Amino acid sequence: MRDTMPPLASLYAFALVAETGSLTTAAERLSVTQPAISKRIRALEAHLGTLLLHRGANSVRLTAAGQEYAAALGQAFATIRGATSAISARPSGPLRVRAYTTWALRWLIPRLPRFRARHPGQEVEVTTSITPVDFARDPVDAAIRSADHAPAPGAERLQVVDVAPYAAPGLARTVRRQGLQGVTLLGSKVRPGDWAVWAAATGHALQGPPLLFESTSLAVQAALEGLGAVIVSPNLVAEDVRRRRLLRLAAAVVDTADSYWLVTPPGRRAPALQAFRAWLLEEIAAEAAQAAP
């Protein structure tokens, strides 16, 4: 049986002329010349044995057959676009995000169920590292970095890194009576200068250097066990404060001049990464609104 399907290029050219009412506009949409569009439509008319367009000096008009055919083609191409969008939006694998250990454990992961609820089937694979990401080498789709300026072209600022001191309730009561003198100060090797920044901004005098752990998560855990006072961003211990496992030792929250940044590969973002970015910014905005006085 002879295949009666006309060339797709001719069909699409005619559909665009019918949609726009202009050979010139259709040619611009397809990045071809107007004569090329005319040639495709004439080939389509020859294939069908039917006139589709009335051609004037500066205009075109659909024939009755052209109107009927254009309506059918419009529905067909709309179906193709819808199917294409559905396929493109389908998760092709987990979104791989690299972040700092503490930020991942204490901020990102507790919120991920909300991302999954909004985007069923799109998994997020979280890895942790403090090393800079190289998208040409590392199997990573996005990274969260902290720095005092954009760590890569196109990086987007997420959150300001501010800090305050916290301790378990028993030690907090002692600190409120006699200050930080004699209290072990806990920090991390990732951010070794946070106690000094906080003390300089608030006028506190610190006795000796802090005890530094490999990560802020370990320092927070040590504070929860009553081993000392930890310096940390309030949003990373908000749940511990809510449950009164940690208490803030001073009202002052100090901006360290660093920020968390979202770093993504150059070029167009994949749909999954676009969805993650939008969700991330929404979560951060909601947190900021909740924290506002």
Buried (B, 14 or more C-beta within 10 A) or exposed (E): EEEEEBEEBBBBBBBBBBBBEBBBBBBBBBEBEBEBBBBBBBBBBEBBEBBBBEEEEEEBEBBEBBEEBBEEBEEEBEEEEEEEEEEEEEBEEEBBBBBBBBBBBBBBEEBBEEBEEEBEEBBBEBBBBBEEBEBEEBEBBBBBBBBEEBBBEEBBEBBBBBBBBBBBEEBBEBBEEEBBEEBBBBBBEBBEEBBBBBBEBBEBEBEEEBBBBEBBBBBBBBBBEEBBBBBBBBBBBBEBEEEEBBBBBBEBBBEBEBBBBBBBBEEEBBBBBEBBBEBBEEBBEEBEEEEEE
